[in-house]
Amino acid sequence: MSSEPAGGQIITTTPSATIMASSQLAGSSTPSTTTTTSTTVAAEIVGSTVAGIKETMKTLITTPTARTTTTTSMATPSTTTISSVSSTAAISSSLANDPTKQSVADLSSSLQHFGIVDYCVFVLMLIICAAIGFYFGFIEKKQKKKGQKGSATEQRRGSEALDYLVGGRKMKVFPVSLSLVASFVSGISLLGTSTEIYVYGTQYAFILITLALSGVISWYVFLPVFCNLQLTSTYEYFEMRFGKSIRYFCSILFTVGMILYLPVAIYVPALTFNQVSGIDIHTITPVVCVVCTFYTCVGGLKAVVWTDAIQSVVMYGTILIICIKGTLDLGGLGAVLQRNWEGGRLKIPDMTWDPTVRLSMTSVIIGGTLHKIQSSDVNQMSLQRFLSLPDMGKVKQCMFLFTTLLVFLLFCCCYMGLLSYASFYDCDPLVTKLASADDQMPTILVMRILGVIPGLPGIFVAGVFSAALSSLSTGLNSLACVISEDIIKPVLKNPLTEWQTGFMLRFIVAFFGLSCIALVFVVEKMGTVLTLATMTGAVTMGPLLGFYICGVCMPWVNGKSTLIGGVVSFLTLGWICFHAQLGQMQGLVRHPKLPVSVEGCTYDYDNSTLWERQNYTPSERNIYHLSFMWYTGFGGIICCVVANLACLLCGTNKLEDINPDLISPVLHRFLPARRVEVISAEMEPLKMEKGKDEILNFKKSLDVVE
């Protein structure tokens, strides 16, 4: 299965290579095999265990009672230390006791404490979201029209798109900050972050440092450019800076990536709901998709932001309850840290420059910072919310609050991983298959901690679906913006009326929102779609990061050179990601794992998974072991380097011809002084008017300015 740690769409696949034991009592199915095994055991032991052997042959379940711990060496990839397997007598003794033990299926069923109160909590969350969409789509809009009738001013052309896509640029800082948090932390990352800590340790937690670094860089370098231009779609910037070809290329990359990602974002939480309630995923996903599509379609960005804000509160409340109660149940923070220390989970990233090490300090700090800049600060979904604020001062306040809230939320998700290991340190649910997939670990933890309290499992599921709903609604709203502004409108001969614009935007949201229902069936049947969605996310973000850096920070690079760099970056990163994911699916790419134990298990489980883990060895590292933290940064670096080299063939821009409003303010001192003064003075009235059409026309007239 796959996990996506924190807003990044990355798959971590467990190899499925099965190594069978030369002799397994549970696998004996013929009298001859039983006779051969019996001759190796003393006669008195055979007489006392024959009943247990017969029962085991029926259930195919073996439960070792001696401590069985598997440890994978982190220092030498080819070394695996495995403790001794139980003796025949010990196994026979355990088999005799099998009928008295609970099976994995029975235990999993007993953990489903989803009652009427939980259903009410979950349904209430959906009703509130729908009500918010209804308010902004009908009531608030009706009140606005009444106010306009009594006013002498006429509605300005383009106000429908402005209001629907960026909230009329009159949104408040706090709800937008919460919306950004909810959009960034998807249901996949909410579940995947704690699983990452459980399986690999606290190395990933150092990503919290990069959130602050990326926020500071975006604050000074990127946000001033886009906020001063007051664009609706960020890809309009690429046309102003490089030309139409790069605008189309970037908008298509974004659209394809979102179409593949959205059904995955709703499918993973549906699995969680299925695990805690037993309800089929195809019963819950249509309901959730319809509700989300409704409030996004009718309410626009205002509905998305305010529902995201409420969903963020649900997420924070859920995680805090889990962390506090789980810590108290285990005896306090000291007990949690002690068990994780003994289990080797408290780790720092490796101090190495080797990019093939899964998590090194350089990949986390440098690669992670570049990834966060693209994924949470300068992509279309984030910038669309920043641009809904009235001025740059509000944008900076929002950036600070967003970064603070995001660091706290992901810190809690990381602590949930420590809590999971402390709870299951002596009986790993992944080995026993109590959790059939890695991403179900948090659900097992929650049902163990909160399952006995009515309503709390419902709050947890509501929190997970809140993250999914926010990602889905944000993606749909951004798709409507990009498709309408960057793909449809540029090819139209005549501008659309206000009614036509509103209908087009809502049709796009409804079409892709309802399409997610059908695509969930595809995701379920074809596991490769999960890989494809994750790979596409990594492949598209790298070139896009390179485009942003070249545009904002490298004024001498022209459009042709940048396009060459983006294509090379896309192809190179696509080749690496495809073979890396293919190698993980085939078991050829295997990363070192930390030790687990099944010593304390009190229920029956299939021993085959234990044999797989005991014989698990990391593979020899190569380019396809490139750390997932480097994907976006590596793609951006390739794009920038190739673009600068291509300038030798395609030429460079003259700095005096560059509009300084398209370049980061930190670089204005290096531009010709006269050009800055003339263009900035003439652009000021247009910035006050905030009319993007006037800005585009002004750019065309720059050729005659001296």
VOGU-3710 file (C-alpha; in Angstrom, 3 decimals, decimal comma):
1> mssepaggqi> 0,000/0,000/0,000  0,939/3,606/-0,054  1,423/6,419/2,352  1,808/10,096/1,714  3,620/11,906/4,517  2,236/15,539/4,864  0,741/17,068/1,632  3,319/15,407/-0,519  2,072/12,698/-2,747  4,725/9,979/-2,151
11> itttpsatim> 4,270/6,209/-2,089  6,118/3,905/0,270  5,547/0,370/-0,907  6,167/-2,727/1,170  7,690/-5,525/-0,953  5,443/-8,525/-1,375  8,122/-11,131/-2,007  7,177/-14,225/-0,013  9,826/-16,588/1,344  8,257/-19,831/2,470
21> assqlagsst> 9,677/-21,944/5,267  10,906/-25,431/4,467  8,517/-26,921/6,976  5,296/-25,318/8,281  2,885/-27,210/10,465  0,114/-24,849/9,466  0,658/-25,660/5,844  0,392/-29,441/6,275  -2,593/-30,665/4,378  -1,853/-34,354/3,642
31> pstttttstt> -1,446/-37,367/5,928  2,044/-38,045/4,582  3,266/-34,598/5,612  1,796/-35,042/9,079  3,467/-38,411/9,453  6,862/-37,036/8,404  6,620/-34,194/10,871  5,430/-36,443/13,686  8,404/-38,786/13,408  10,719/-35,933/14,403
41> vaaeivgstv> 8,933/-35,337/17,702  8,888/-37,492/20,794  5,884/-39,768/21,116  4,637/-38,158/24,292  4,543/-34,676/22,662  2,634/-35,991/19,641  -0,077/-37,415/21,854  -0,589/-34,116/23,678  -0,681/-31,910/20,569  -2,578/-33,907/17,938
51> agiketmktl> -5,818/-32,043/18,652  -4,103/-28,692/18,191  -2,529/-29,784/14,904  -5,901/-30,862/13,487  -7,443/-27,528/14,431  -4,541/-25,629/12,915  -4,811/-27,511/9,624  -8,361/-26,253/9,362  -7,684/-22,580/10,149  -4,178/-22,272/8,655
61> ittptarttt> -3,134/-20,073/11,559  0,050/-20,481/13,549  0,856/-18,445/16,671  4,414/-18,588/18,052  4,656/-17,870/21,758  8,366/-17,364/21,998  9,628/-13,799/21,387  10,106/-13,265/17,646  11,774/-9,970/16,800  12,959/-8,879/13,382
71> ttsmatpstt> 15,629/-6,237/12,977  16,810/-4,723/9,735  20,257/-3,173/9,883  20,276/0,504/9,050  24,017/0,707/8,568  24,579/-2,159/6,130  21,794/-2,690/3,612  22,663/-6,318/3,025  22,649/-7,331/6,703  19,554/-8,694/8,442
81> tissvsstaa> 19,580/-9,955/12,027  16,825/-12,379/12,955  16,307/-13,933/16,361  15,903/-17,676/16,755  12,658/-19,233/15,645  10,613/-21,125/18,218  11,427/-24,752/18,822  9,106/-27,513/17,634  7,981/-28,223/21,153  7,135/-24,568/21,764
91> issslandpt> 5,119/-24,395/18,560  3,283/-27,568/19,425  2,445/-26,170/22,827  1,068/-22,986/21,276  -0,984/-24,935/18,767  -2,674/-26,768/21,569  -3,889/-23,465/22,939  -5,032/-22,029/19,588  -8,758/-22,826/20,044  -8,862/-20,534/23,086
101> kqsvadlsss> -7,412/-17,507/21,253  -9,176/-14,819/19,241  -8,501/-14,643/15,521  -7,416/-11,500/13,667  -10,813/-11,243/11,979  -12,657/-11,489/15,287  -10,388/-8,906/16,912  -10,765/-6,534/13,970  -14,541/-6,895/14,186  -14,505/-6,241/17,942
111> lqhfgivdyc> -12,656/-2,954/17,354  -15,554/-1,588/15,284  -17,332/0,554/17,864  -19,072/2,849/15,379  -22,486/3,445/16,912  -25,475/5,719/16,394  -23,761/8,643/18,125  -20,755/8,325/15,811  -22,958/8,303/12,732  -24,752/11,405/14,011
121> vfvlmliica> -21,437/13,235/14,507  -20,273/12,331/11,016  -23,579/13,268/9,361  -23,662/16,553/11,309  -20,307/17,508/9,799  -21,657/16,899/6,284  -24,844/18,871/7,017  -22,852/21,864/8,281  -20,690/21,858/5,135  -23,760/21,716/2,885
131> aigfyfgfie> -25,436/24,505/4,876  -22,403/26,778/4,446  -22,458/26,212/0,693  -26,195/26,909/0,588  -25,722/30,180/2,495  -22,987/31,597/0,271  -24,546/30,240/-2,919  -28,083/31,505/-2,363  -28,714/33,625/0,738  -25,554/35,744/0,706
141> kkqkkkgqkg> -25,716/36,107/-3,066  -29,360/37,219/-2,895  -28,520/39,806/-0,250  -25,679/41,095/-2,412  -27,979/41,537/-5,412  -30,466/43,495/-3,298  -27,682/45,813/-2,218  -26,596/46,355/-5,815  -30,118/47,287/-6,891  -30,159/50,138/-4,433
151> sateqrrgse> -26,723/51,309/-5,524  -25,987/53,593/-8,433  -22,801/51,727/-9,319  -23,012/49,089/-12,002  -21,521/45,663/-11,501  -18,071/45,566/-13,113  -17,423/42,979/-15,801  -15,548/39,992/-14,413  -16,956/40,348/-10,899  -18,659/36,933/-11,083
161> aldylvggrk> -15,341/35,132/-11,661  -13,617/37,388/-9,128  -16,197/36,626/-6,450  -16,410/32,897/-7,198  -12,678/32,192/-7,504  -11,033/34,590/-5,039  -13,935/35,695/-2,833  -13,919/39,232/-4,210  -10,467/39,682/-2,596  -12,213/40,510/0,692
171> mkvfpvslsl> -11,585/37,370/2,763  -10,396/37,421/6,391  -6,982/36,264/7,591  -7,988/33,652/10,169  -10,419/31,555/8,068  -8,054/31,694/5,082  -5,191/30,473/7,295  -7,297/27,556/8,522  -8,346/26,839/4,950  -4,706/26,660/3,873
181> vasfvsgisl> -3,960/24,193/6,681  -6,935/22,033/5,741  -6,006/22,126/2,054  -2,379/21,216/2,683  -3,050/18,357/5,139  -5,041/15,852/3,099  -6,576/12,686/4,491  -3,653/10,761/2,992  -1,016/12,838/4,759  -3,024/12,900/8,001
191> lgtsteiyvy> -2,878/9,113/8,111  0,478/8,686/6,383  2,559/10,942/8,625  1,977/8,897/11,775  2,564/5,676/9,830  5,866/7,065/8,537  7,035/7,707/12,120  5,859/4,247/13,233  7,695/2,390/10,463  10,846/4,502/9,960
201> gtqyafilit> 11,237/6,653/13,075  11,341/10,396/13,755  13,595/11,323/10,830  10,603/12,667/8,916  9,646/14,927/11,851  12,525/17,249/10,921  10,312/18,361/8,046  8,816/20,790/10,573  11,983/22,893/10,252  11,507/23,187/6,508
211> lalsgviswy> 7,991/24,574/6,947  9,429/27,638/8,661  12,229/27,989/6,079  9,862/27,722/3,121  7,522/30,258/4,717  10,305/32,827/5,110  11,533/32,329/1,532  8,022/32,629/0,108  7,388/35,711/2,263  10,289/37,679/0,740
221> vflpvfcnlq> 10,775/36,127/-2,718  7,557/34,828/-4,262  4,425/36,218/-2,619  5,147/39,938/-3,264  5,197/39,296/-7,019  1,885/37,445/-7,279  0,029/39,553/-4,730  1,072/42,841/-6,370  -0,087/41,603/-9,779  -3,494/40,576/-8,321
231> ltstyeyfem> -3,980/37,670/-10,719  -6,747/35,086/-10,541  -4,778/32,182/-11,978  -1,079/32,077/-11,167  -0,399/30,643/-14,614  -1,319/34,012/-16,110  2,021/35,122/-14,709  3,859/32,713/-16,995  2,252/34,276/-20,059  3,262/37,740/-18,872
241> rfgksiryfc> 6,810/36,582/-18,146  7,483/33,916/-20,799  4,576/33,631/-23,243  1,487/31,525/-23,906  3,278/28,224/-24,520  4,545/27,928/-20,947  1,190/29,066/-19,572  -0,553/26,221/-21,421  2,137/23,710/-20,488  1,911/24,523/-16,756
251> silftvgmil> -1,888/24,632/-16,646  -2,121/21,223/-18,335  0,413/19,741/-15,890  -1,637/21,040/-12,970  -4,946/19,822/-14,417  -3,742/16,274/-15,099  -2,133/16,005/-11,675  -5,310/17,125/-9,889  -7,593/14,810/-11,867  -5,479/11,828/-10,838
261> ylpvaiyvpa> -5,052/12,979/-7,250  -8,620/13,865/-6,231  -10,147/10,333/-6,322  -7,169/9,027/-4,317  -7,699/11,775/-1,734  -11,281/10,619/-1,150  -10,591/6,875/-1,491  -8,089/6,581/1,387  -10,417/8,106/4,038  -13,193/5,869/2,701
271> ltfnqvsgid> -11,051/2,876/3,629  -10,814/4,251/7,161  -14,577/4,650/7,348  -14,994/1,104/6,078  -12,632/-0,235/8,752  -14,355/1,421/11,702  -17,956/0,977/10,540  -18,007/-1,927/8,081  -19,866/0,190/5,487  -18,727/-0,351/1,896
281> ihtitpvvcv> -16,587/2,437/0,435  -18,906/2,756/-2,573  -21,744/3,605/-0,225  -19,958/6,454/1,531  -17,886/7,988/-1,306  -20,893/9,043/-3,444  -22,471/10,765/-0,445  -19,288/12,613/0,463  -18,493/13,569/-3,141  -22,009/14,893/-3,765
291> vctfytcvgg> -21,976/17,015/-0,589  -18,516/18,392/-1,356  -19,394/19,098/-4,983  -22,598/20,838/-3,914  -21,081/23,359/-1,526  -18,067/23,973/-3,770  -20,281/24,415/-6,829  -22,824/26,806/-5,395  -20,725/28,663/-2,830  -17,407/29,186/-4,614
301> lkavvwtdai> -14,241/30,084/-2,720  -16,135/31,608/0,208  -17,880/28,316/0,923  -14,621/26,400/0,447  -12,721/28,646/2,874  -15,358/28,616/5,608  -15,976/24,868/5,392  -12,213/24,343/5,454  -12,027/26,486/8,589  -14,633/24,356/10,371
311> qsvvmygtil> -13,016/21,158/9,130  -9,644/22,354/10,462  -11,163/22,796/13,910  -12,487/19,221/13,717  -9,031/17,942/12,703  -7,275/19,769/15,531  -9,834/18,590/18,077  -9,608/14,987/16,927  -5,813/14,786/17,022  -5,534/16,547/20,382
321> iicikgtldl> -8,038/14,150/21,967  -6,137/11,145/20,589  -2,747/12,440/21,737  -3,892/13,408/25,245  -5,982/10,325/26,038  -3,509/7,952/24,397  -0,643/9,376/26,458  -2,610/9,079/29,697  -3,606/5,476/28,899  0,061/4,508/28,448
331> gglgavlqrn> 1,181/6,088/31,707  2,376/9,505/30,572  4,827/11,103/28,165  7,817/9,395/29,796  6,461/5,924/29,046  5,760/6,834/25,412  9,280/8,194/24,855  10,904/5,296/26,731  9,282/2,633/24,553  10,152/4,535/21,380
341> weggrlkipd> 13,755/4,956/22,546  14,074/1,244/23,229  12,468/0,461/19,858  14,907/2,737/17,977  12,211/5,162/16,801  13,856/8,330/18,140  16,253/9,015/15,270  17,739/11,998/13,474  18,307/12,033/9,699  21,592/10,580/8,491
351> mtwdptvrls> 24,397/13,096/8,090  25,290/12,446/4,471  25,108/14,111/1,053  24,109/10,823/-0,597  20,750/11,574/-2,308  19,831/7,866/-2,373  19,616/7,672/1,427  15,903/7,636/2,168  16,004/10,480/4,704  19,241/12,385/5,214
361> mtsviiggtl> 19,696/15,803/6,782  20,355/17,374/3,375  17,321/15,757/1,738  15,051/16,820/4,590  16,331/20,399/4,968  17,183/21,331/1,357  14,926/18,982/-0,581  12,107/19,363/1,931  12,276/23,168/1,803  12,081/23,208/-1,995
371> hkiqssdvnq> 9,200/20,733/-1,889  7,243/22,797/0,647  7,745/26,004/-1,324  6,058/24,405/-4,320  3,469/22,249/-2,541  2,170/24,691/0,068  3,304/28,244/-0,778  3,453/28,973/-4,516  1,098/26,495/-6,169  -2,292/27,447/-7,574
381> mslqrflslp> -4,323/26,162/-4,604  -2,321/28,149/-2,041  -1,863/31,331/-4,052  -5,565/31,425/-4,886  -6,259/31,773/-1,160  -3,514/34,326/-0,610  -4,944/36,355/-3,493  -8,375/36,349/-1,825  -6,967/38,698/0,850  -7,216/42,470/0,324
391> dmgkvkqcmf> -3,536/43,519/0,567  0,045/42,344/1,086  -0,049/43,082/4,801  -2,902/40,618/5,262  -1,069/38,084/3,116  1,977/38,206/5,406  -0,216/37,820/8,481  -1,883/34,836/6,845  1,469/33,269/5,936  2,721/33,553/9,522
401> lfttllvfll> -0,475/32,130/11,030  -0,716/29,382/8,405  2,870/28,255/8,996  2,419/28,238/12,789  -0,811/26,237/12,665  0,612/23,803/10,116  3,741/23,121/12,175  1,598/22,394/15,237  -0,778/20,075/13,359  2,010/18,052/11,736
411> fcccymglls> 3,836/17,887/15,068  0,725/16,257/16,545  0,582/13,834/13,586  4,220/12,888/14,214  3,489/12,356/17,904  0,629/10,046/16,907  3,268/7,884/15,236  5,216/7,659/18,503  1,977/6,903/20,310  1,202/4,121/17,835
421> yasfydcdpl> 4,537/2,418/18,430  4,257/2,772/22,207  0,825/1,128/22,026  1,870/-1,775/19,765  5,570/-2,112/20,610  5,232/-5,824/21,465  2,600/-6,840/18,887  2,971/-5,215/15,478  -0,444/-4,966/13,714  1,235/-4,859/10,282
431> vtklasaddq> 2,932/-8,214/10,810  -0,201/-9,844/12,232  -2,354/-8,235/9,499  -4,655/-6,638/12,056  -3,935/-3,578/9,914  -4,155/-4,812/6,333  -2,479/-1,648/5,023  0,106/0,755/6,426  -2,320/3,689/6,378  -4,736/1,817/8,655
441> mptilvmril> -2,333/2,013/11,606  -3,794/5,305/12,931  -7,291/3,834/12,704  -6,301/0,813/14,797  -4,786/3,167/17,359  -7,879/5,357/17,480  -10,297/2,454/17,901  -8,153/1,098/20,708  -7,991/4,466/22,501  -11,368/6,034/21,716
451> gvipglpgif> -13,542/3,092/20,645  -15,162/2,634/24,052  -16,381/6,261/24,226  -19,479/6,900/22,080  -19,027/9,743/19,617  -15,230/9,931/19,647  -14,699/7,450/16,773  -17,198/9,535/14,817  -15,163/12,667/15,545  -12,015/10,920/14,298
461> vagvfsaals> -13,668/9,795/11,066  -15,120/13,275/10,645  -11,611/14,685/11,096  -10,125/12,369/8,461  -12,933/13,133/6,032  -12,584/16,830/6,827  -9,045/16,687/5,495  -10,292/14,808/2,428  -13,187/17,211/1,840  -10,932/20,244/2,112
471> slstglnsla> -8,478/18,765/-0,392  -11,313/17,832/-2,749  -13,088/21,196/-2,547  -9,830/23,130/-2,903  -8,814/21,032/-5,886  -12,195/21,477/-7,593  -12,174/25,235/-7,069  -8,615/25,491/-8,413  -9,472/23,296/-11,395  -12,355/25,617/-12,232
481> cvisediikp> -9,983/28,570/-12,056  -7,210/27,065/-14,195  -9,450/25,480/-16,832  -11,585/28,602/-17,268  -8,857/31,238/-17,102  -5,938/29,415/-18,745  -7,506/26,932/-21,180  -10,988/28,115/-22,224  -10,956/31,927/-22,129  -7,734/32,415/-24,161
491> vlknpltewq> -9,265/30,586/-27,152  -12,612/32,420/-27,080  -13,123/35,189/-29,624  -15,748/37,052/-27,609  -15,770/37,515/-23,814  -18,366/35,614/-21,803  -21,237/37,306/-20,055  -21,488/37,186/-16,264  -24,144/34,458/-16,440  -22,077/32,387/-18,870
501> tgfmlrfiva> -18,988/32,736/-16,670  -20,872/31,594/-13,581  -22,405/28,644/-15,417  -19,035/27,551/-16,850  -17,289/27,656/-13,455  -20,031/25,662/-11,732  -20,212/23,148/-14,574  -16,474/22,445/-14,300  -16,760/21,888/-10,533  -19,809/19,630/-10,896
511> ffglscialv> -18,284/17,605/-13,718  -14,996/16,805/-12,003  -16,593/16,429/-8,571  -19,066/13,805/-9,778  -16,355/12,160/-11,896  -14,504/11,335/-8,676  -17,302/8,887/-7,815  -16,554/6,842/-10,927  -12,784/7,209/-10,595  -12,911/5,696/-7,097
521> fvvekmgtvl> -13,938/2,412/-8,752  -10,846/2,650/-10,956  -8,605/3,397/-7,986  -9,968/0,372/-6,141  -9,560/-2,068/-9,027  -6,227/-0,841/-10,358  -3,556/-0,331/-7,753  -1,316/1,188/-10,409  -3,558/4,268/-10,425  -2,373/5,026/-6,910
531> tlatmtgavt> 1,181/4,812/-8,137  0,348/6,884/-11,222  -1,299/9,634/-9,169  1,617/9,817/-6,763  4,215/9,739/-9,528  2,382/12,425/-11,488  2,286/14,643/-8,416  6,037/14,377/-7,981  6,768/14,757/-11,709  4,615/17,862/-12,188
541> mgpllgfyic> 5,745/19,763/-9,087  9,432/19,660/-10,036  9,136/21,473/-13,402  6,597/23,919/-11,947  9,034/24,847/-9,184  11,685/25,436/-11,828  9,334/27,707/-13,796  8,571/29,798/-10,711  12,265/30,143/-9,822  13,297/31,055/-13,373
551> gvcmpwvngk> 10,477/33,552/-13,683  10,855/35,325/-10,349  14,599/35,007/-9,672  16,298/34,782/-13,102  15,272/37,781/-15,234  17,821/36,994/-17,954  16,184/33,625/-18,804  13,691/33,802/-21,682  10,647/31,694/-22,519  12,277/29,275/-24,985
561> stliggvvsf> 15,099/28,406/-22,587  12,676/27,892/-19,716  10,434/25,627/-21,767  13,432/23,462/-22,733  14,429/23,220/-19,068  10,892/22,286/-18,039  10,558/19,545/-20,657  13,952/18,033/-19,733  13,023/18,178/-16,042  9,667/16,511/-16,695
571> ltlgwicfha> 11,166/13,684/-18,750  14,090/13,059/-16,375  11,980/13,082/-13,237  9,316/10,974/-14,932  11,904/8,337/-15,852  13,263/8,165/-12,299  9,844/8,146/-10,621  8,412/5,522/-12,966  11,280/3,079/-12,469  11,421/3,784/-8,731
581> qlgqmqglvr> 7,725/3,020/-8,302  7,968/-0,011/-10,576  10,939/-1,274/-8,570  9,031/-0,844/-5,306  6,024/-2,736/-6,681  8,284/-5,586/-7,804  10,269/-5,614/-4,558  13,494/-4,488/-6,249  13,673/-1,196/-4,331  13,624/-1,898/-0,602
591> hpklpvsveg> 14,479/0,615/2,106  15,779/-0,334/5,580  13,097/-0,751/8,253  13,204/-0,556/12,019  12,682/-3,627/14,265  9,235/-4,856/15,280  8,051/-7,468/17,771  5,136/-9,900/18,107  6,071/-11,106/21,577  2,983/-9,743/23,290
601> ctydydnstl> 0,347/-10,852/20,771  -2,591/-12,591/22,448  -4,488/-13,483/19,275  -3,954/-15,826/16,324  -2,416/-14,512/13,105  -1,044/-15,839/9,826  2,641/-16,663/10,225  3,461/-16,079/6,526  3,765/-12,309/6,997  6,200/-12,915/9,843
611> werqnytpse> 8,376/-15,028/7,568  8,357/-12,235/4,968  9,496/-9,674/7,529  12,179/-11,959/8,959  13,673/-12,466/5,513  13,354/-8,812/4,473  16,627/-7,193/3,379  17,203/-3,712/1,930  18,280/-3,587/-1,687  21,508/-2,062/-2,955
621> rniyhlsfmw> 21,043/1,656/-3,551  21,052/3,237/-7,019  19,500/6,286/-8,713  16,032/4,772/-8,327  16,517/4,934/-4,538  16,502/8,731/-4,788  14,914/10,081/-1,598  11,292/11,100/-2,078  12,188/14,401/-0,415  14,429/15,230/-3,392
631> ytgfggiicc> 11,863/14,665/-6,161  10,454/18,207/-6,340  13,770/19,916/-5,595  15,641/17,721/-8,073  13,124/18,550/-10,800  13,366/22,276/-10,053  17,172/22,218/-10,084  17,249/20,361/-13,434  14,829/22,879/-14,941  16,887/25,893/-13,796
641> vvanlacllc> 20,258/24,446/-14,833  19,080/23,328/-18,281  17,273/26,647/-18,855  20,467/28,587/-18,145  22,465/26,310/-20,451  19,818/26,719/-23,146  20,369/30,468/-22,978  23,667/29,835/-24,786  21,607/28,723/-27,783  18,405/30,743/-27,421
651> gtnkledinp> 19,917/33,939/-26,100  18,999/35,948/-23,012  16,628/38,744/-22,104  17,862/42,304/-21,840  17,436/43,356/-18,230  16,279/46,827/-19,242  13,326/45,223/-21,084  12,080/43,274/-18,059  9,085/44,540/-16,136  10,333/44,697/-12,511
661> dlispvlhrf> 6,861/43,820/-11,205  7,454/40,321/-12,628  10,716/39,906/-10,668  11,176/39,363/-6,935  11,686/42,641/-5,001  14,915/41,279/-3,510  16,452/41,464/-7,022  15,256/44,951/-8,000  18,565/46,469/-6,957  20,281/44,548/-9,752
671> lparrvevis> 17,950/45,836/-12,477  18,725/49,047/-14,422  17,631/51,950/-12,186  15,980/54,056/-14,889  13,848/51,190/-16,161  12,640/50,409/-12,656  11,634/54,002/-12,013  9,811/54,514/-15,325  7,883/51,246/-15,429  7,059/51,180/-11,711
681> aemeplkmek> 5,656/54,709/-11,865  3,527/53,919/-14,905  2,350/50,594/-13,497  1,153/52,096/-10,203  -2,272/53,281/-11,493  -2,862/49,856/-13,001  -2,016/48,119/-9,741  -4,462/50,390/-7,933  -7,140/49,527/-10,491  -6,257/45,814/-10,099
691> gkdeilnfkk> -7,375/45,115/-13,636  -5,551/42,150/-15,088  -6,621/42,974/-18,643  -5,061/46,428/-18,336  -1,854/44,903/-17,005  -1,640/42,507/-19,941  -2,219/45,335/-22,414  0,381/47,443/-20,657  2,903/44,632/-20,968  2,350/44,614/-24,721
701> sldvve> 3,095/48,355/-24,846  6,396/48,012/-22,982  8,258/47,559/-26,253  7,770/51,222/-27,107  8,732/52,593/-23,683  12,133/54,299/-23,495
//
